[in-house]
Amino acid sequence: MSAGARRQRLLMQKRGEGEDEYGNPQSDAFATVFETTAELIPMKGSEPVIAARLTGTQPYVVRIPSCAAARDVTTAWRIVDKRDPFRIFNITSVADMDQKNRTIDILATQGEAA
């Protein structure tokens, strides 16, 4: 992946963990862990019917350079477009497709509830 293909600035976010007043684990709001450049490769979208409403979803392959923080990304995280904070991607899977640890390919969907 050349640097010219990485045109997007993305925020990789993870849901915070905390405890309520009784000591029970509780999920907090998402917090940005790191920022990266990425190549967004759109795939064929779909329009499923959810709760009797037509909903459009667009899956993407998000290709980011590999680093220690990128290798920690899981499906519990989400991706936010830095230039458009209302553009949120839910992560479906994370893989090192080339097996050389140069890039991480993330399958993510825009338009789905977290």
Backbone as a chain_set.jsonl record, in Angstrom:
{"seq": "MSAGARRQRLLMQKRGEGEDEYGNPQSDAFATVFETTAELIPMKGSEPVIAARLTGTQPYVVRIPSCAAARDVTTAWRIVDKRDPFRIFNITSVADMDQKNRTIDILATQGEAA", "coords": {"N": [[0.859, -1.166, 0.0], [0.725, 2.064, -1.003], [1.755, 5.315, 0.184], [0.261, 7.322, -0.99], [-2.221, 6.18, -1.451], [-3.446, 6.158, 0.962], [-5.646, 8.119, 1.885], [-7.462, 8.904, 3.784], [-8.186, 10.18, 7.053], [-8.433, 8.691, 10.068], [-10.004, 8.013, 13.213], [-9.364, 5.761, 15.706], [-11.353, 4.174, 17.926], [-12.112, 3.102, 21.257], [-14.288, 1.57, 23.559], [-14.594, 2.831, 26.794], [-13.861, 1.438, 30.027], [-15.339, 1.124, 33.156], [-16.45, 1.415, 36.593], [-19.538, 1.104, 38.342], [-21.276, 2.719, 41.119], [-21.493, 0.576, 42.826], [-19.434, -1.106, 42.293], [-19.65, -2.737, 40.09], [-18.78, -3.841, 36.774], [-18.874, -1.497, 34.08], [-19.693, -0.088, 30.94], [-18.288, 2.746, 29.407], [-18.342, 5.836, 27.508], [-17.132, 5.987, 24.064], [-13.644, 6.366, 23.462], [-10.903, 7.973, 21.887], [-8.179, 6.089, 20.829], [-5.985, 5.975, 19.068], [-4.801, 7.766, 16.158], [-4.891, 7.434, 12.616], [-3.749, 7.028, 9.204], [-5.561, 5.911, 6.323], [-6.705, 3.598, 3.796], [-9.729, 3.468, 2.205], [-11.732, 0.988, 0.97], [-14.473, 0.519, -0.839], [-17.141, -1.879, -0.695], [-19.692, -4.042, -2.061], [-22.79, -2.675, -1.28], [-25.784, -2.907, 0.837], [-29.336, -3.099, 1.502], [-30.929, -3.805, 4.047], [-34.004, -4.805, 5.689], [-34.923, -3.557, 8.672], [-36.702, -3.645, 11.597], [-39.082, -3.111, 10.224], [-38.288, -1.108, 8.512], [-36.468, 0.229, 5.791], [-33.047, 0.015, 5.598], [-29.973, 1.403, 4.78], [-26.776, 0.04, 4.323], [-23.224, 0.181, 4.135], [-20.522, -1.695, 3.449], [-16.974, -1.643, 4.044], [-13.523, -2.215, 3.262], [-11.056, -1.395, 5.361], [-7.917, -0.332, 5.167], [-5.086, -0.143, 7.039], [-1.849, 1.072, 8.13], [0.346, -1.196, 9.766], [0.971, -1.242, 13.238], [1.922, -1.23, 16.72], [-0.332, -0.361, 18.182], [-2.346, -0.668, 16.256], [-2.456, -3.405, 15.96], [-3.787, -4.143, 18.22], [-6.458, -3.661, 17.812], [-9.867, -4.619, 17.957], [-13.078, -6.238, 17.369], [-14.695, -4.916, 19.121], [-14.119, -2.287, 19.004], [-14.497, 0.93, 17.301], [-14.56, 2.943, 14.292], [-13.977, 6.297, 13.441], [-14.444, 8.859, 11.121], [-12.143, 11.39, 10.786], [-12.459, 13.834, 9.474], [-15.182, 14.001, 9.099], [-17.086, 13.676, 11.645], [-19.565, 12.452, 12.005], [-19.586, 10.247, 10.473], [-19.422, 7.052, 11.021], [-17.947, 3.901, 11.557], [-18.599, 0.512, 12.113], [-16.758, -2.145, 13.352], [-16.285, -5.272, 11.874], [-14.529, -7.421, 11.356], [-11.015, -8.143, 11.858], [-7.908, -8.434, 10.279], [-4.65, -9.66, 9.321], [-3.909, -9.672, 6.316], [-1.826, -9.986, 4.378], [0.076, -11.376, 5.772], [2.545, -10.416, 6.465], [2.753, -8.468, 8.232], [2.615, -5.792, 7.512], [0.371, -4.29, 6.819], [-2.93, -3.819, 8.196], [-6.018, -5.212, 7.615], [-9.277, -4.195, 7.91], [-12.564, -5.142, 8.171], [-15.313, -3.217, 7.931], [-18.477, -1.649, 8.65], [-20.518, 0.918, 7.513], [-23.287, 2.701, 8.689], [-24.676, 1.029, 10.372], [-26.065, 0.142, 13.544], [-24.265, 0.355, 16.616]], "CA": [[0.0, 0.0, 0.0], [1.53, 3.279, -1.071], [1.278, 6.401, 1.044], [-0.732, 8.086, -1.738], [-3.53, 5.522, -1.376], [-4.011, 6.4, 2.298], [-6.154, 9.491, 1.824], [-8.406, 9.16, 4.871], [-7.699, 10.317, 8.427], [-9.412, 7.991, 10.89], [-9.804, 7.891, 14.653], [-9.684, 4.425, 16.188], [-11.919, 4.399, 19.254], [-12.411, 1.941, 22.096], [-15.207, 1.914, 24.647], [-13.943, 2.841, 28.1], [-14.381, 0.533, 31.051], [-15.358, 1.727, 34.48], [-17.285, 0.727, 37.574], [-20.595, 1.932, 38.922], [-21.077, 2.977, 42.553], [-21.492, -0.694, 43.556], [-18.265, -1.879, 41.904], [-19.931, -3.584, 38.935], [-18.199, -3.297, 35.538], [-19.817, -0.709, 33.301], [-19.075, 0.499, 29.756], [-18.388, 4.194, 29.285], [-18.367, 6.326, 26.131], [-15.955, 5.671, 23.264], [-12.524, 7.304, 23.559], [-9.925, 7.772, 20.822], [-6.939, 5.451, 21.267], [-4.951, 6.502, 18.184], [-5.227, 8.317, 14.87], [-4.095, 6.823, 11.563], [-4.166, 7.213, 7.819], [-6.149, 4.654, 5.859], [-7.304, 3.47, 2.476], [-11.08, 2.908, 2.298], [-12.096, 0.263, -0.242], [-15.892, 0.174, -0.7], [-17.62, -3.159, -1.195], [-21.097, -3.972, -2.463], [-23.672, -2.327, -0.168], [-27.064, -3.608, 0.926], [-30.427, -2.359, 2.133], [-31.775, -4.737, 4.791], [-35.179, -4.277, 6.38], [-34.783, -3.713, 10.119], [-37.843, -3.045, 12.299], [-40.024, -2.683, 9.184], [-37.751, 0.065, 7.813], [-35.36, -0.046, 4.895], [-31.839, 0.624, 6.137], [-28.829, 1.233, 3.89], [-25.472, -0.186, 4.943], [-22.13, 0.143, 3.174], [-19.301, -2.28, 4.011], [-15.682, -1.186, 3.53], [-12.27, -2.748, 3.77], [-10.246, -0.269, 5.829], [-6.53, -0.811, 5.209], [-4.263, 0.787, 7.813], [-0.498, 0.558, 8.359], [0.474, -1.961, 11.002], [1.783, -0.733, 14.349], [1.528, -1.92, 17.957], [-1.711, 0.015, 18.516], [-3.255, -1.229, 15.247], [-2.592, -4.846, 16.202], [-4.677, -4.32, 19.371], [-7.844, -3.373, 17.423], [-10.779, -5.764, 17.951], [-14.43, -5.914, 16.908], [-15.356, -4.073, 20.12], [-13.756, -0.909, 18.704], [-15.168, 1.544, 16.16], [-13.745, 3.882, 13.527], [-14.652, 7.565, 13.16], [-13.767, 9.695, 10.134], [-11.727, 12.626, 11.464], [-12.98, 14.995, 8.751], [-16.644, 13.987, 9.233], [-17.296, 12.873, 12.858], [-20.83, 11.723, 11.96], [-19.343, 9.044, 9.672], [-18.932, 6.063, 11.988], [-17.855, 2.544, 11.029], [-18.564, -0.565, 13.104], [-15.788, -3.149, 12.915], [-16.801, -6.636, 11.79], [-13.396, -8.336, 11.529], [-9.675, -7.563, 11.744], [-7.009, -9.485, 9.802], [-3.385, -9.336, 8.659], [-4.119, -10.479, 5.112], [-0.598, -10.315, 3.655], [0.889, -12.191, 6.681], [3.879, -9.834, 6.588], [2.623, -7.47, 9.287], [2.784, -4.441, 6.972], [-0.925, -3.611, 6.885], [-4.044, -4.497, 8.851], [-7.27, -5.032, 6.882], [-10.425, -4.203, 8.811], [-13.869, -5.12, 7.522], [-16.153, -2.331, 8.74], [-19.737, -1.287, 8.014], [-21.062, 2.239, 7.817], [-24.739, 2.722, 8.627], [-25.241, 0.053, 11.304], [-26.008, 0.512, 14.961], [-23.15, -0.293, 17.324]], "C": [[0.906, 1.229, 0.0], [0.933, 4.36, -0.182], [0.212, 7.23, 0.341], [-2.12, 7.481, -1.694], [-4.215, 5.774, -0.039], [-4.469, 7.849, 2.408], [-7.04, 9.861, 3.0], [-7.68, 9.292, 6.205], [-8.771, 9.726, 9.332], [-8.995, 7.983, 12.354], [-10.243, 6.495, 15.071], [-10.114, 4.57, 17.644], [-12.284, 3.091, 19.934], [-13.324, 2.403, 23.22], [-14.471, 1.789, 25.975], [-14.617, 1.88, 29.065], [-14.299, 1.233, 32.397], [-16.212, 0.895, 35.416], [-18.365, 1.674, 38.058], [-20.359, 2.065, 40.426], [-21.05, 1.709, 43.4], [-20.31, -1.585, 43.185], [-18.49, -2.815, 40.734], [-19.302, -2.981, 37.682], [-19.271, -2.612, 34.695], [-19.066, -0.101, 32.117], [-19.332, 1.994, 29.721], [-18.48, 4.57, 27.805], [-17.091, 5.907, 25.399], [-14.909, 6.769, 23.43], [-11.514, 6.964, 22.47], [-8.633, 7.206, 21.407], [-5.771, 5.933, 20.403], [-5.588, 6.992, 16.891], [-4.325, 7.725, 13.801], [-4.583, 7.269, 10.195], [-4.68, 5.874, 7.318], [-6.59, 4.757, 4.411], [-8.664, 2.811, 2.677], [-11.439, 2.28, 0.962], [-13.559, -0.147, -0.106], [-16.197, -1.188, -1.309], [-19.08, -2.989, -1.593], [-21.976, -3.728, -1.24], [-24.955, -3.132, -0.184], [-28.085, -2.711, 1.601], [-31.339, -3.336, 2.868], [-32.969, -4.026, 5.423], [-35.025, -4.605, 7.858], [-35.92, -2.954, 10.772], [-38.796, -2.398, 11.301], [-39.584, -1.4, 8.484], [-36.569, -0.366, 6.957], [-34.136, 0.727, 5.378], [-30.679, 0.356, 5.189], [-27.541, 1.058, 4.67], [-24.422, -0.286, 3.844], [-20.898, -0.461, 3.84], [-18.052, -1.744, 3.295], [-14.595, -2.109, 4.039], [-11.433, -1.524, 4.102], [-8.83, -0.798, 6.008], [-5.673, 0.246, 5.901], [-2.858, 0.21, 7.957], [-0.413, -0.138, 9.719], [1.387, -1.245, 11.991], [1.293, -1.458, 15.601], [0.082, -1.611, 18.317], [-2.705, -0.597, 17.534], [-3.462, -2.723, 15.461], [-3.47, -5.146, 17.41], [-6.146, -4.119, 19.028], [-8.653, -4.666, 17.393], [-12.141, -5.312, 17.431], [-15.21, -5.09, 17.922], [-15.063, -2.589, 19.884], [-14.658, -0.364, 17.607], [-14.213, 2.538, 15.511], [-14.582, 5.124, 13.256], [-13.8, 8.344, 12.165], [-13.418, 11.028, 10.792], [-12.307, 13.866, 10.787], [-14.495, 15.113, 8.848], [-16.998, 13.108, 10.432], [-18.624, 12.123, 12.895], [-20.719, 10.449, 11.123], [-18.643, 8.023, 10.563], [-19.0, 4.672, 11.364], [-17.802, 1.558, 12.192], [-17.694, -1.689, 12.559], [-16.403, -4.54, 12.991], [-15.689, -7.665, 11.982], [-12.087, -7.59, 11.298], [-8.729, -8.682, 11.329], [-5.733, -8.891, 9.218], [-3.346, -10.194, 7.398], [-2.826, -10.856, 4.393], [0.372, -11.163, 4.488], [2.333, -11.694, 6.797], [3.893, -8.701, 7.598], [2.923, -6.053, 8.797], [1.506, -3.633, 7.09], [-1.92, -4.48, 7.636], [-5.286, -4.183, 8.027], [-8.428, -5.212, 7.849], [-11.685, -4.176, 7.969], [-14.798, -4.335, 8.438], [-17.382, -1.929, 7.941], [-20.179, 0.083, 8.486], [-22.577, 2.152, 7.703], [-25.417, 1.698, 9.5], [-25.167, 0.598, 12.718], [-24.892, -0.265, 15.636], [-23.641, -1.375, 18.257]], "O": [[1.74, 1.405, 0.888], [-0.25, 4.318, 0.158], [-0.66, 7.792, 1.004], [-3.106, 8.193, -1.882], [-5.43, 5.618, 0.077], [-3.763, 8.696, 2.955], [-7.339, 11.04, 3.19], [-6.689, 8.607, 6.456], [-9.9, 10.216, 9.356], [-7.81, 7.951, 12.687], [-11.378, 6.097, 14.811], [-9.343, 5.028, 18.488], [-12.699, 2.121, 19.3], [-13.153, 3.494, 23.765], [-13.815, 0.784, 26.249], [-15.797, 1.558, 28.926], [-13.29, 1.859, 32.722], [-16.644, -0.203, 35.066], [-18.151, 2.881, 38.172], [-19.354, 1.577, 40.945], [-20.635, 1.746, 44.558], [-20.19, -2.697, 43.699], [-17.611, -3.614, 40.41], [-19.281, -1.76, 37.526], [-20.409, -3.073, 34.605], [-17.931, 0.352, 32.269], [-20.446, 2.453, 29.973], [-18.674, 3.703, 26.953], [-16.1, 5.525, 26.022], [-15.243, 7.95, 23.527], [-11.296, 5.79, 22.169], [-8.065, 7.759, 22.349], [-4.704, 6.262, 20.92], [-6.737, 6.682, 16.575], [-3.132, 7.531, 14.033], [-5.678, 7.811, 10.049], [-4.285, 4.823, 7.823], [-6.815, 5.843, 3.879], [-8.751, 1.725, 3.251], [-11.451, 2.961, -0.064], [-13.87, -1.062, 0.657], [-15.593, -1.594, -2.303], [-19.635, -1.898, -1.468], [-21.916, -4.486, -0.271], [-25.193, -3.933, -1.087], [-27.737, -1.691, 2.196], [-32.414, -3.666, 2.367], [-32.945, -2.817, 5.658], [-34.999, -5.772, 8.25], [-36.089, -1.758, 10.536], [-39.258, -1.276, 11.508], [-40.413, -0.684, 7.923], [-35.773, -1.218, 7.353], [-34.187, 1.945, 5.544], [-30.427, -0.794, 4.831], [-27.246, 1.837, 5.576], [-24.702, -0.779, 2.752], [-20.288, 0.174, 4.7], [-18.082, -1.437, 2.104], [-14.72, -2.71, 5.106], [-11.137, -0.71, 3.227], [-8.573, -1.614, 6.894], [-5.544, 1.373, 5.423], [-2.685, -1.008, 7.912], [-1.033, 0.293, 10.691], [2.435, -0.714, 11.623], [0.334, -2.228, 15.53], [-0.658, -2.51, 18.718], [-3.795, -1.004, 17.936], [-4.538, -3.247, 15.169], [-3.862, -6.296, 17.608], [-7.008, -4.379, 19.868], [-8.193, -5.683, 16.874], [-12.329, -4.143, 17.093], [-16.297, -4.607, 17.603], [-15.693, -1.73, 20.5], [-15.479, -1.091, 17.047], [-13.199, 2.924, 16.094], [-15.752, 5.024, 12.888], [-12.589, 8.474, 12.34], [-14.302, 11.718, 11.299], [-12.615, 14.848, 11.462], [-15.041, 16.206, 8.696], [-17.193, 11.904, 10.262], [-18.799, 11.24, 13.735], [-21.662, 9.659, 11.071], [-17.443, 8.115, 10.823], [-19.989, 4.314, 10.724], [-17.044, 1.751, 13.143], [-17.881, -2.13, 11.425], [-16.96, -4.941, 14.013], [-15.874, -8.661, 12.682], [-12.051, -6.552, 10.637], [-8.728, -9.753, 11.935], [-5.73, -7.777, 8.693], [-2.815, -11.304, 7.409], [-2.739, -11.955, 3.844], [1.387, -11.623, 3.965], [3.229, -12.448, 7.176], [4.918, -8.05, 7.799], [3.417, -5.216, 9.553], [1.536, -2.446, 7.418], [-1.781, -5.701, 7.706], [-5.579, -3.016, 7.768], [-8.547, -6.239, 8.517], [-11.859, -3.282, 7.14], [-15.043, -4.732, 9.577], [-17.344, -1.873, 6.712], [-20.213, 0.373, 9.682], [-23.098, 1.596, 6.736], [-26.628, 1.506, 9.386], [-24.306, 1.416, 13.039], [-24.609, -1.406, 15.272], [-22.838, -2.021, 18.93]]}, "num_chains": 1, "name": "protein.A"}
